[in-house]
Amino acid sequence: MNKVEIKSLTGVRGVAASFVVFHHWHYFLLSSSLFSPSVRYHLVTFFDHGNWSVDLFFVLSGFLLSITSYNEFKDGVTRINYFNFIIKRFCRVYPIYIVLTLFYLLAEIFFTQHKVSILTLLVNLTLFQSALNIKNINPLAWSLSVEWVIYFLLPFMFVLFNKIRRIDSRTLVLYTLSIFFMLLITNSFTNIFYSNKKDLFSNIFLLNQNYVSTIITGYYPLLRGLSSYLLGIATFGLLNSSRVSVIPNSIFYIISVIQFALLFTSSLLWNVVFILLIPFLLISLTRDNSFLSKLFSTKPIYFLGEISFSLYLSHFLFVMSVSPRLEKLLMQRHVPHYKYIVFFSLLSFIVILSTALYYYLEKPLNIRLRNRLLLKYPSVKLTPQPSI
């Protein structure tokens, strides 16, 4: 697999980011009397799972970074390739993150009137807030903080897993570790050791529905991100597996339909199943002759993918500060369907803002910083070459 962009993977990131946006606004929208109770229930259940998009982001990032960097590190980590890897990630995430964090900081001060300590600000600027259990100034930056921590580990993970030479064995190990971490971050995993054995099945699969939770600092989100990154590396292995290459597209379509149906369910079991099936969706998107690949490569969806990072990081600023005030103003003036006016007007503005941020900040600064910071000379290895 070369390093040419796979447009459908960019597109699926755009759809996932849009799903997060609707997730954060859906209670506001679906409280309208336009929907019957039955329809509202199913729509609420569906959009409740918008936070599963974050797990898709994690798996996708692990997959894409494996495509671009796995072979670079499979023989060992050097100062040059490790430094350049971190610098590339820095150039990708930091410019837009810093700018939007400052905007969120201003919103905290002037709209919510919450105090932000100097320590909180400084730690947020390092992007280590999730690991250090510090409040996120931008509530959505918790996932970015998780990824930032994983970036420092990923090259060594590539070296470690490359020691397992057989692709099928490597993929099995990665899947097993991923499932282990998923269980580890649920209360049910602990309950296995202390509850009656007859409750074992329910403890693992049914009782705890909070795998995707509101816990966004500490080791919970780190383990959540790590489990999905392991799946991303496993996806890279599956992509190069001769067994998977002969699977017809129709099988992947069936898996995608199952995943879509799981968005209308509400138990831990189906949450975990959805995440474990993400690699097969991504593999389908890499196939040029796949209907899904063509769908997610269309210009509108690809465009959403290009601006998805800015869209994801910026939209909650309007959810928490502008939307409530605009809603109150229109409600006092008895404007009909004011909720939809608020949503679609702000959504339009957010898309325009995200487009501007992408083309005038995120993309150009990424290129300029890379050109200035990347090293271009040989280095000494930090880790030994794996045995062959």
N, C-alpha and C positions, 0 to 999 in steps of 0.2 A: 504494500500500500504506500503510495507516494504522499507528498505533503500538499497536493493540490486540494483546494477547498471542496468539501462535499456540501453542495448547496442545501440539500435536503436536511442535513444535520443542523445547519444554521437556521433553516425554516422551523424545525421542530422546537428549537430554543425560543423562537418568536411566539409560537403557539403556547408554549409553557409559560412564558412571561405574561402573555395576555390572560391566561387562565388565573395567574396569581392576582392580576389586577381585578378581575371579576370576583375572585374569592374575597377580596377585601371590601368589595362594595355590595356583595350579593344580598346581605341581610337588609341593607338600606333599600335596594331595588325591589326585593321580593316581598316587602311588607305592604306593597300596593294591593288594592282590592281587584286588580286586573286578573289575578290568578285565583283559581279555585283552591281550596285547602289541599286537595290531592296533588294537583300540579305543583303547588308551592312546595309541598313536602319533598317531592322528587327533585325539584330544581335546587332546593336548599341542600339536599344530600349530595347532589352532583357538584355544586360549587363549593361545598365544604371541603372537597378533596382538592381544591386548588393548591393547597400547600404540599400536595404530593409532587407538584412541579419541581419543588426544590430538590427532591430525591432524583428526579430526572436530570436536573442540572448537574448534580454530583456525578451520576453515572456517565452522563455525556462528557463531562470534563475529564473524568478518568479515562474514557475511551479515546477522546481526541488527543489528550496528552500522551497516551500510549502510542497512537499513530505517529505523532510528530517526534517523540522523544525516547520511546522504549529502546529502539535499536542503538541510539546514541549512548545509552547508559548500560546496555546489557553486558558489556565487557568490563565495566567498572566506572566509578565516579572520579572525575578529575577536577582540579580546581577550576579549570577553564569551563568545562561543560556544566558543572554545578552552578558556578557563578552566573553564567549566561542564562541558564534555565531560570534561576530566581529573578534575574534582571528582566527577562522577557515577561514573566508573570507580573512583576512590579510595573512595568510600562503598560501592561494591559489593564490593570485594575486601579492603580493608584490615582492617576490624574482625575478621572471622573469621580472616584470615591471621595477624594479630598474635597473637591468642589461641592459635591452634594452634602457631605457631612457638615460643612460650614453652613449651608442653607438650613439643614435640619437643626443645627445648633441655634441659629437665629429664630427658627420657628419655636423651639423649646423655650427660648427666653421671652419672646414677644407674644406668642399665641397661647401656649399652655402655662407660661409663667413658672415652669419647673427650673430648679437650680441645677446646674451642671458643674461639678467640681473640676478643678484643674487636672487632677489625677485622671478622672474619667475622660476628659478631652485628650490628654496626652496618650493614654492607652488606646483610645479609639484611633488616634492618628497612626499608631503602630500596627493596627489591624489584629492585635492579639487579645482583644477584649473578651471573646468567647472563651478562650483558653484560660484567661485570668479571672473569669467570673465577674466581669465588669459590665455595667449597663451599656447597651448599644445606643449611641446618639441617634443613628439611623436604625430604626427597629429591624429593617430588612438586611442590614449589614452583617447580622449574625452568621448567615450562610457564607458570605464572603470571607469573614474572619476564620471560619472553619476551613475553607479552602486554602487560605493563606498559610495556616499551620500545616496542612497536608502537603502543600508544595515543597516544604523543607524536607519532608520525609520521602516523597515520591521517588526521586532518583535512586535512593537506597532500596526502596521496595522493588523497583525494576531489577536491580542487581540480584536481590534475594530470590525473587520468583523466577528469574531466568535460570537459576540453578536447577529448577525442575524442567528438564529438557523436553519431556513429552507434553505436547500442547494440551491433550485431553486431561492428563493428570494435573497439570497446572491449573486448568480451568476448574476442575473439581475441587481442588484445594481452595481456590479463591472464592468459589461459591459457598463452600463449607464455612470458611472464616467469616464471610459476609453474613450468613444466617446466624452464626454464633453471636456476632456483634449486635444484630437486630434483636435477638432474644435478650442479650445482656442489658439493653437499655429499656427494657420493660420491667415493670414490677413483677410480672408473672414469672420471669426467669428466677428471681429470688424466691418466689413462692414455691417453686418446684422442690426446694430443699427443706421447706418448713411445713408444707401442707400435707394433708392426707394423700396417699398415692392415688386414690381413686379420682382425685381432682387434677391429675397430671395433665390430661389432654385439654381440659378446659382452661387450665392455668396458662398453657402455652398458646393456645389458639383463639380463645374466645373472650376471656374476661376483660383483659386490658385493651382498650380501644385507643390508647393514647401513645402509640408508637410515634406518630406524627403529632407532636405536642407543642405546647406554648413555651416549653423550656428551651431557652435560646442562649444560655450561658452555662459554663461548666463542662463536664465531660460528656453529658448526654448528647449535645449536638456534635461534638467531636467524633464520638463513636458512630453516630448516625451518618456523618459525612464519610468516615472511614469505610463503613460497610458498603456504601454506595460506590465509593472510589474503587474498592476491590472488585465490585461488579463491572465497573468500567474497564479495568484491566482484563477481567475475564472476557468481556465482550471482544476485546482485541484478539484474545486467543481463539475465541469462537470464530471470528472472522477469518482466521487463517487455518481453521480446522477443515480437513477434507470431508469430514462427516457432515458438517453444517453446510458446506458449499453445494451439496447435492440435494438439500431440502428445497422443494418447490416453493415459489412465492405464495401459493395458495395457503400453505401451512402458516406462514407469517401473517397472512391476512386474517386467518381464524384467530390467531393469538391476539392480534390487534383488536378484533371485535370483542374478545373476552376481556381485554384490558378496559375497553370503553364501558362494558357492562359493569365492571367492578367499581366504576366511579359512582354507581347508584347503590352501593352497599355500604355497610358501616360496622365492620368488625376488624379486629387486628389481623385475623387470618388473611382476609382479602387485601388488606393494606400491604402485608408482606408479599403476597402472591403478585400483586400489581408491580411492586418494585423488582421482584425477581424475574419478571417477564420483560422488563425494560430492555435488556440486552438484545432480545429478539426483534423488538421494534427497531432498534438502532441498526442492526444488521440488515433488516429489510430496507432501511433508508439508504444504505450504501449501494444497493443494487440498481444499476441504471435502468433496467427493464421493469422495475417494480412500480406498480401504480402509486404506492405510498411515496416512493422517492420522487416521482413526477409531481404528485400533489404538493408535497412540502417544498418543492423547488420552484413553484410558481412565483411570479414576481411579487405579488402582495405579501405572501407568507415569508418569502425570503427577505423582503424589506423589513418586516416585523422582527425577523431574526437579527438583522444588522443593528437595529436600534434597541434590541431586547435588553441589553445590559443597562443602558440609560433608563429605559422604560421601567425595568424592575426596581432600580434603586431610587427613582425619583417619584413614582406615583403616590407612595404612601405619605409624602409630604403634603399632598393635596387632600388625601383622605382624612388626615388628622387635623389639618389647620384650616383649609379653605372650604371644604365641603360642608362642615357643620354650620358655618356662618352664612354661606350662600343659601343653604337649605332653610335656615331660620328666616332670612330676609324674604325669600319667595313665599314661604308659608304665611308670614304675617300679611303679605299682600294678596293672599288667596289665589295664587297662580296655580291653575290646574296642572296636574301631573308634574309638579315641581321637582320631584325626585329624579325623573328621567331627564328633565332639562338640566339639572345640576350634573348628573352623571355624564351625559353625552357632551355637554359643553366642556366640562373639565377633562374628559377623556380626549377630546379633540385637541385641547390645549396641551395635554401631556404628550400626545403623539408628536405634535409640532415641536415642543420643547426637546423631546428625546431625539428627534431627527437633527435638530440644531446642535445638541450636545455631541451627538455621534460624529457629524461631519466637520464640526468646527473645534471640537475639543478632544474627544476620545480618540478618534482615528489619527488626526495629525500629530498629537502629542505622543501617541504610542510609537509612531514611526520615528519622530525626531529623537525621542529618548533612547530608542533602540540604537539608532545610528551613533549616538554619543557615548552610550554606556557599555555596549557589548564588547567583550574582549576578543582579540583576534590572534593570540599567540599561544603556543603550546604550554602545557602545564604538567605538574607532577600529580600522579594518581593519589586520591585520598583513600580509596578502598582497593583491595587486591582484585585481580581478574578472577572471575569465577572458574572453577574447575570444569574441564570439558569431558 
